[in-house]
Amino acid sequence: MMKNKRKILPYLLVSPYIIHFMLFVAFPVIFSIVLTFHKWNIIAPMEFTGFANYIRLFKDKTFLQSILNTLLFLIIHIPLQIVVALFLAEILNQKLKFKGFFRAAFFLPVIVSGVVVTILWQQLYGFDTGLLNRLLIKVGLAKIGWLTDPNIAMTSIAVMATWKNVGLYIVLFLVGLQTVPPHYYEAADLEGASKMQKFFKITLPMINPTIFMVVILSTIGGFSLFIEPYVMTGGGPLNSTISAVLYIYKQGFFYYHMGYSATLGLFFALIILTVVFVQKKFVERDT
């Protein structure tokens, strides 16, 4: 009996994880893949359509635009996020008064609800009553359609997203900066190296793993862009801010094209996997 109990015990211990994995990971993934070959509006029974959803996907210009919008967001957001976060982390890594207060202040937006932050910035970006345009008028400049001009709407959202998330990456960079051995800087000082030389020759190579992690996290976060365009613009103007996730959501829960929405989601997941793989090859370096 004791031997049988010992054989069963390991399986009992891992059974909660196995059950969780089967119910919340394996089943949804398999069901989503099966759903891509069907037409389903939740109410009526599923109708098998073969590869019709995939054919429709490659002809869908709006989905292509949503992908390009998301990539544009990433191109603006990731470099801006890294530069701002690293710059502020360098400052906060120095000997400053009230250092703890400033660290907490920069991290505060991260823990605030995304909807609250988005509504706040929506008010700041307001064309007639927004604070930014009021300041422009005060200095004699024309008002800017931060969220109504298709040419700058996505840039405005990227700036807001950077402000929202930069606190997290400041913390990550601070951890990376504090792991750099001080004697490297002491040796550089003896050699007469400037601050810029120390930054590019010591700091950046030593925190390369942190930079890689920030790039990956920013990429994944950027690909999941949803709340900001959903609340601020609804994907407009002229679909200039509709993200891939927002478009997938609209297809599934606005138009009830669940099969097509699942197809878009699967294809988009493959795009994310490809981009992250390419980043791993080109950004990650041995230190």
N, C-alpha and C positions, 0 to 999 in steps of 0.2 A: 504493500500500500504506500509506504513512504517513497519508494522509488517511482511509483506512478505519479505521486503528487509532485515530486521534484521535476519530472518530465513535463507536467502540465503547467507548473508555476510560471516558467518564462513566457509561455504563450498567453497566460492570463495577464501578465504584467504589460505586455505590449499590445494586448487586444484593444484598449481604449484608443491608442494611436491608429491602429489598423482600421477600426470602425470609423473613426473620424476621417481618415484618409479616403476610405471607400465612399462615404456619404457626401463629403464636402469637396473632394478633389477629383477622384477617379470618375464617379458617376456624372458630375456636371460636365467634365471634359468630354467623356464619351457621348453623353446626350447632346452636347453642342455640336460635335462632329457629325453625328447622325442627323441632327436638325438641319445641317447645311444642305442636305439632299432632299429637304421637304419644304412644302409651303404650309405655314401654320399661323393662325391669327389668335391663338389661345382658346377661342370659343369653339370653332369648328375642328373636326378631327384633322390630323396631319395628312397632307397629300404629297405623295412621292413625286418629285419633279426632276430627279437625276441631277445633272450639272447645270441646270437653268440658273441657279443662284450665282454660280461661279462665272457663267457667261455674262450675266447681268452686271456683276462686279466690275469686270474689265471694260464695260461700256459706260459705267457710271461716272460722268464727269464731275459731279458734285463730290463723290468720294475721293476722287483724285485731287480735287482742290482742297479737301479737308486734310489730306496727307501733306500736301505742299504747305498749307497753313501751319500744320503742326511742326514740320521741319523748319519753317521760317521762325516759328516761336523758339525752337531749340537753338537755332543759329544765333539768335539775339540773346536768349536767356542764359545759356550755359557760359559763354565767355564773360558776360556781365556778372553773373553769379560768382564765378571764380575770382575775377579781379576784385570785386567789391568785398567779398568775404575774406580773401587773403590780405587785402589792404587793411581792413579793420582788425583782423586777427593779429597782424604785425603790430598795430598800434596798441591793442589790448595786451599784447605780450610784453610790453615795456613796463617800466616801473611808473605807475600812474596812481594818483589819488582817486578814491572811489571806483577802483577797478571792478569790484564786484557789482556795483550798481550799474555800470555801463554794460557789463556782460549780461546781466539780467534784462536790461532795457532792450538790448539788441535781440535777445532770444524771445522776448514777450510776444511779438507777432506770430511766432511759430505755433504757440499754444492757443492763440485766439482762433475762434471758428473761421473757416475760410469764407463762409457766407457773410459774416460780419465784416471782415476785411474787404471783401469785394464790394459790398454796399457802401462802405466808407469811401473807397477809391472811386466808386461810381459818382458819388457826390462831388469829390474833388475834380473829376474830369467833366462835370456838367458843362454844357456849352454856354448857357446863359447865366447860371447861378453858381457854377463851380469856382472853387477858390483859385485854381490855377489860371483860369481865364480872367478872373477879376484882377489878379496881380498883373497879367499881361496888359490889361486895359489901363491900369494905374501907371505903367511905364510907357504908355503910348503905343503899344503894339496891338495887332489885330487878334481876335479870338481864334482859337484852334479847335477843330472838331476832333478832340482826342479819341472819341469813340464813334464818331459819325463819318469820319474820313476813312475810306477803305485803305488808303496808303499808309496810315499811321496807327490804325486801330489795334492791330496785332502787336505793334511795338509798345503801345500804351499798356496793353495787357501784360507783356513780358516784363516791363518795368515794375508793375504792381506785383507780379509773382515773385520777382527778385526781392523786393522789399519784404514780402511775406515770409520767404523761406531762407533768407540770407543768414538769420541767426543760427540755424542748425549747422550751416557750413562754417560759420565763424568758430563754433565750438570744435568741430572736427579739425579745422586748421590749427586752432590753439593746441590741441592735443599733439598734432604732428610737429608743430614748432617746438614744443617743450620736450620732445624726444631727441632733438638735435643735440649732440654732445657739445657742451660749451667750449671744450678745448680746441675744437675746430676754428671757432671764431677767434680765440686767443692766438692761435698760430697764424691766422690770417692777419690779425692786427700787427703781429711782429714783422710780418712781411710787407706791411704798409698797404694792405688791400683796402679799397674804398668800400662804402656801404653797398653800392650797386654790385661790385664784384663779389662781395660776400653773399649777397642775396642770390645772384645767378649761379655762382660757382659752388655754394655750400647749401643754402636754404632750399632752393628749388630741387636739386637732386636728392636731398635727404628726405623731403616730404613728398616725393613722387608717388609713393603708395597712397598717401592721403588725397593727392590730386586725382589719382585714378578713381578712388572711391567716390569723390565728390562728382566727378564727371558721370560716373555710372548712375549714382543716385539722382543727379539732376536730369539725366536723360530719361530715366524711368518716370520721374515725376513730371517731366515735360510731356512725355507721350501720354500720360494720364490726364492731360489738361481737360478740364470739364467745367468745374464750378465757375471759374472766371468768365469764360465766354457765355455760359448759360445764363448767368445772372446779369452781367454787364451789357451784353449786346444781343443775346439770343442767337449768336452766330453771324449776325450782320455787321456792318452794312454790306449788302451784295455778297453774302457768304464769305466775306474776307476774314472773319474770325471764327468760322465754324471749324472746330477741331475734329479729329477722327473719332475720338470717344463720344463727343457730342452728337456727331452724325449717326454713329452706331446706336446711341441711345434713342435718337429721334425715330430711326427706322423701327426699333423694337417696341418702344412705348408710346410713340405718337401715332405711328401708322400701323402698328401691330404686324409688321413684316418680320416675325420672329425668325423664320428660316434664313431670310436674307441678312438680318442683323447678326445671326450666329456666323454666317459666312464672312461678313465684314470683320467680325471680332477675331476669327481664326486667322484670316489673312493679315490683319493688323498685328496680331501676336507674332507672326512669322517675321514681319518687318522689324519689330522691336528686337527680336532675337538676333536678327542679322546685324542691326546697327550696333548692339551691345558687343557682339562678337568682333566686329570690325574695330570698335573702340579698344577692345582688349588687346588686339594685335598692334595697334598703332600708338596707343596712349601709355599702356603699361610697359615699364622698363625695369630691368633688374637694377637694384641699387646696392 
